Amino acid sequence: MGGEQPSCGGLTRHCTRPWHVEFVDGSNGKADAKPASRNIACPRQVPHRFRLKTVTASSRALLEDLFRSAVAAAHPTSCLQPHLPASPSSGRLLILAAGKAAGSMAEVAERHYLDERGLPASRIGGLAVTRHGYGRPTRLVRVVQAGHPVPDAAGLAATLETLAMADAAGADDLVLVLISGGASANWIAPAAGLSLTEKQAVTRALLASGASIVEINAVRKHLSRIKGGRLAEHAYPARVVSVGISDVPGDDPAVIGSGPTVPDRTTLSDARAIVARYGLDLPQLVTRALADPANETPKPGDPMFAATSFALAVRPADVFRTVEQAVRARGYDCIVLGTAIEGEARDVAAAHARLACDLRDQGRHAVILSGGELTVTLRGKGRGGPNQEYALALALALAGTSGIAALAGDTDGTDGGGGHAEDPAGAFIDETTLARAGGLGLDPAAFLNDNNSTEFFEKLGDLLTPGPTLTNVNDFRAILVDSP
């Protein structure tokens, strides 16, 4: 049965793929003596009392498998050990960790030095600060769970303890700093004259502004006593070895976790310009702090960095190479758009929808992969995150085009949300998304305008909820194009 279906470019496309329809009222069509399933041309022609079931059940399984492959490749058990330095010949090993992978990185490091290197427990200490719900059962390094994305009192207390440990390190000690995405919120030490309340206000304003992570962290670094190289300053003259899991476009160590152990090239002037660019209404004390020369960060060439080093345990590009291999092993072409994509989530989704439609028109069987960190400029009052907003905008742009399904999720296991471990990581969409929404009386465009993607996908049962993954290499997006 043929039909015409609107597509992302406003053109019409012929939809010939059969749809399987189940009656949700349990009648199996007996009331009108029609069979329980039949071919229907396209989603817009499906009566609201039907629940659509398409071949995209297998699409969802494939996309979720690819997401799991990405998370596995980024987990510290897969990537950290080769980058750990030799045990200190004398002195102590101090393990300081922050971010969503802090607990799992500390756990791997402990096992390495205790069980494989035979370093006595009496010579190992440290503290890891991670997001609530991301703790691990370490033996020597205490793990504190703290707020993210908005810092909290637990993070403040743990950060002050971290700085005290760094201050106590001697020239013979090795300070091993394990950094992952989320460290900027977990390690919170307000600059002189600022309180936790002011830092929370700054964080909320930056997150709502649509600023990039590079811009956000440039401001954070100039309002902190630990970010922007200041942890290395506290640890001096001890040797500092940092190992990071990158969650930022470009993999710049000065941006990952706001660069607590590396020189900072951004300035107070840069930070003020970012505040002005986004018209941020910040507390007066914050404005004063950004004008105080004492809050300028340590720069390249400072002698305190002479005994420091930084290595990346895994980058998003490494993870996407692993996923690309998995895609090709399934018999699909793989188009990797890049792992450092930034921009407004809904705008990026529209561009990706056009590409997916073009591939479908060419009869391709392919998976489009992309990573990076998208942003959302808050206009409404709903619940959501960049990946869920991307997925909703993508569904709208595709307008039910058959043969296309997608998953967008944050590899840390949470996308936006309220800082809870059970927050969703992202969402799944396919050719049935808009039809099923219509069957429930939902207006997808209204949900998008209210930044309420979480509630939209929650009602459809299409949220991605893996729980804490104990790592973070930022966004993972995969669009499956299965041309008829």
N, C-alpha and C positions, 0 to 999 in steps of 0.2 A: 504494500500500500504506500503510495508516494505522498509527499507533503513538502511544504516549504517552511523553512525555519530561519528566523532572523539571526544574524551573526554579528561578530564584534565590529565589523566595518560598515554595518548598515546594509550590507548586501543580503541577498537571499541565497540559501543553500538547500539542496535537496537532501532530505533526511530519509534514508532507506533502512537504517538499522532497526530490526524488530525490538520492541519493548515488551517485557513481560509485566503483566498487571495482576495484582492480587486485590481482591475485595477486602476492605478492612472491616466490613460489618459481618463477616463470616458467612455471607449468603452464598458465596461462590457463584453468584450470578443467577441463582435459581429464581429470584423474584421476576426477572424479565426473560427467563429461559435462554440466557446467553452463556457462553462458556466462560470459565474462570480466567482464561487468558486469551489474548489476541494480539495482533500486530496493530500498533497505533503509530501514526506518522511522526509525531514529535511531542515534546512535553507540553506545549501550549494547548494541545488538543485533548489532554488527559483529564477526565472528570475529577473533581476534587475529592470524591469519595474513594478514589483508588490510591493505593500505595504503589509507587513504581519500583520495580526491581529489574535492573539491567545487568549486563555482563560486567558492569563496573565493580561488582563485588570483588572480582579478581584483580581489578585495577587498584582498588584500595589496598588489598593484601600486598601487591607488588610495591606500591608507594611506601607503605609502612615498613616493608622489609628494607627498602633503600634508606629510610630514616634510621632504622636500627643499625644498619651497616655504618652510617656516618657516626653515630654515637659510639659504637664499639671502637672505631678507628681512633676516636678522640679521647677515649678513656685512659687515665694515667697508667693502668695496668698494661696498656698496649704501647705506650710511647715514652714514658718518663725515665725508666731505668737507664737506658744508654746515655742519658744526658746528666746523670748525677756525678758529681766530682768525687775524687778519691777522698778517703777518710783523712781528717787532719792528723798530721804526724804527732802533734802534741796539742794540748788544749782541748776544748770542747767543740762539739757539733751542735749548733743552735739552729733549729728548724723553725722558720717563721713563714706561715702560709696564710693566704687570703683569697677569697673568691669561691665560686660555686664548686670548684674542684679541690678546694683547700683540704677538706677531710680526706678525700681519696688520694691526693698527692702525698699528704703527710703519711698516710697508711703505707703507700708503696715505698716511700723513702725510709720509713722506720724498718720495714721488713728487709730492705736492701742492706742497711748498715748494721742492723742487729744480727740477722740470720745469715746473710751472705758475706758480709765483710768482717763479721765478728767484733765489731766495735762495742766495747763494754757499755752497758746501759747507763753506768754512772757518768759517762762522758756525752750523753745525748739529752737534750732538753728542747723545749720550744712550745709554741702556741699556734694553733690554726683557727682562723675565724672564717666561718662559712655562712651561707644563707640558712635560715630556719628550714629544717627538714633534710639538710644535706650533710648531717654529721656522720662520722664513721667511728668504729670502735678501736681507736688507736691505743697503744700501750704506754707510750712515754710522752708523746706530744698531746697536750690537752686540746680538745676541740670545743670551741664556743660557737653557738649558733646565734646569728644576729640578723638585723633587718636588711632587706633588699626589695625594691630598689631605693626605698627611703631608709636612711640609716636610723638606728635606734640606740637606746641606752646600753644595751648589751654590747653592741659594736664599739661604742665609745669606751666603755670600761676595758674591753679586751684590747683595743688599740693602745690605750695608755699603758697597759701591761706589756704589750709588744715593744713599745718604745723604751720602756724601762729595761727589758731584756737586752735590746740592742745597745743601750747605753752601757750596760755591764760587760759587754763583750770585750775581750782583750786582744792584743796583737797576735796571739797564738791560736785564737779561736777561728773557726770557720762558721760564718753565718750563711746558711742556705735558705734563700728566699724563694718560695714557690708561689707563683702568681697566676691567677686565672680570672676570667670574666666575672665581674661582681665584686672584685676587690675594692673598687672605688667606693662602694657603699659599705662594705664590711669593715674596712680600715678607715675610721672616721676620727680625726683629731683636729678640731677647729683651731684656726689661727688665733693668736692672742686677741682677746676682746670679743670673740664670737662664742656663742653657745651652740649646743646641739639643735636648739629650736631654729636658730638662724640657718644652720647648715641644712636642716630639713626643708625650710622654706626655699632655699636656693635650689635644692634638688628637685622639688616639685615644679618650680617655675621652669627649670631647664628641660625637664622631661615633657612638659606640656607645650614647649615652644616650637618643636620641630627642628631644633638644633641637632647637628651631627654629633656622634660620639667624640670626635676629635675636638669639636668646639666645647662640648659639655665638660670634657676632662681638662681643657685648658683653663676654664674658670675654676673648676674644683682644685686644681693644683695650687692656685694662688690664694686659696682660703684654707690651707691645710698645713699641719706640722709633720705629716708623714708622706704625702704625695710629692711628685715632682722632684725626686732625688733626695728628699729629706730623711728617709729611712737610712740610706747609705751614710748620710751625715751623722746620724745617731750612732751607727755601728762603727764608724771610723775610730781606730785604725785597724779593726779586724778585717780579714779578707771576706768579701761578700760575693757569693755566687748565686745568681738568680736564674731560675728556669721557669719559663712561662708557657702557658697554653693560650694561643692567640685567639681572641674573639673580636678583633677589630680589623676593618679594611686596611690593607697595607702592612699589617703585622708590625707596626712601629712599637718597640719596647717602651717608648716614652708615653704611649697612649694606653697600652694594656695595663689595666688597674691603675691608671694615672701615673705610671712610671715611678714607683717609690724608690728605686735604686739606680736610676739612670739620669744623666743630665737632661735638663729641660730647655728646649729652644724657644718655647713660648714665653711671653712676657706679661707683666701686669697690664701693659697697654693693649695687648691682644685680648686679654680677658675683658677689659672695659669695652673694647670695640664689639665683642660678641654680645655683651649685655645690651649695648645700644642697638645693635643690628636687629635683635629680636624684641626690643622694647620691653625688657624684663622689669617688672616692678619689684625690686628687692628691698629688704630692710635697710635702713639708713646705716646701720653698723656694717653691713656687708659692703655697701658703697664706699665707706671709709676704709675698710680693709683692702679693697682693690686699688686704693690710692696710696697705701702705706708702703714705702720702699722696703721695709723690713719683711714684707711678704713676697718679695721677688725670689724666685726659685734658683737653686744652684745651676750653673751653666757648664757647657762643655769646656774642658781644660782645667776645671777645678781639681786640685790635687787629691781631694777625697775620693775621686773615682779611679785613681791609679790602681787600686787593688780590688777592683770590681769587674765582674764579667756577667754577660747575659746570653742565655741560649734558649732557643725555642724548641720545646719538646714536640709540638705538633702545630701546624698551621691549617687554616681552612683549606688551602690548596692541596695539602697532603690528604686530607679527608675526602675531598671531592675526587681525587684520583682513584681512591679506593672504590668510591661509589660508581664512578665511571666504568671501572672494570666490571662491577656487578651488573650494570645496565647492559653492557655489551655481551656479557655472558648469557643474558636473557634473550639475546637476539635483536635488540633494539639499537638503532643509531643513538648516539649521545651528543647533544649540543650543550657545552658548558659555556654559559654566558659570562662567567667570572665569579670570583669569590669575594669581591670587594665592592659590590653594588650598593649604592646609597641612594637616597631620595625618598619622596613621599610615597607611602605604600600603595595608595590607590593609583598614582601615576605610573609607577613601575608595573603594576598589575595590568593596566591598559595596554602598555607596550608589549608585555609578554603574551597577552591574549592575541594580539595581532600576529605575532610570530607563530603561535600555536595554530591559528587558523590557516596561515600560509602553508605550514607543513602539512596540515590535513588536506588542503587543496592539492598539494603535490603528491598525495598518496603515500606519505612517509609514515613509518612506524618508528617513533623516536621518543626520547625522554629529554626534556629541556631542564638542565640543572643550573641553579644560581645560588649564591650565598651573599654575605655582606651584612649590613645592618640598615634596615629601612626605618623610617621615622613616621610618626603620625602627629599632625598638628591638631590638637584637640579643638573641636568645634561644638561637640555635644556633651552629654553627661552620662553616656553609657559605659559599659565594661568592654574591654578588648585589649588588643596588643597589635603590634605591627604585622605579625604573620596572619593573625585572624582577619585584620582589616584588608590585607593583601588578598586573602582567599575570597572574601566577600566581594571585593571590587573585581576580582578575576571572574567570579561567577556571573556578575552582572555584565561584564564586557563580553563574555562568551555567549551569553543569552541562550544557554541550553544547547549549544553546538554539540552534536553527537560525536562520540569517539574521543573526547578529551576529558581527562580527569587530572586532579592536581592535589598535592599536599604541601602545605607551608607550615613549618614549625621551627621553634627555637631549640637548638640542640641541648640547651641546659635543662629542658623539661618544662619551662614556664615562659609564657609570652605575655608581658604586661601583668595584669592581675593585681591582686591586693597584697602581694608579698607572702602568699601561703603556698606550702609545698604542693597542695592539690590543685593549684591554678593550672589551666590548660596550657599546652605548649603551642598549639596552633589549630588548624582545621583542615578538613578534607572536602573537596568539591568535585562534582561530576556533572554529567549532562542532565541529571534529574534534580539538581539542587533547587533551581528556581521553581520547577513544577511542584515539588514537595512543599516548598515554602508557600506557594499559592494555595495548596490544599489545606494548609494550616491557617490561612488568612494572614500570612506575614508579608510585609512589604519590604523587600531587601534594600531598596534605595533609602527608605526611611531609617532602617537600622544603620546603614552606612553613614548617613548624614548625622546620626546621633552618636557615632563612634561606638556602636553597641553590637559589635560583631560576636562577642562571647554569647550573649543571650540568643542571637540569631542561630548560631550553630548548636547551641545547647538544646534549643527546641527541635532541631532537626536530628539530633544525636550524632553530629558530625565533628565534634571536638576531638582533637588529638590530646590524650591525657596519659603520657607515659610515666608521670611522676618524676622525682628528682633523678637526673641521669648522672650526676656527680662529675660532670665535665661541662665545657662550653666552648664551641667554636662558632658561635653566632647562628645566623639564620640558615635554614636548609629549605630550599624550594625545589620541587620536582613537578613538572607538567608532563603527563603521559599522553602522547598523541598516537592513538590506535586507529588509523584511517580504515574505513570500510573496505 
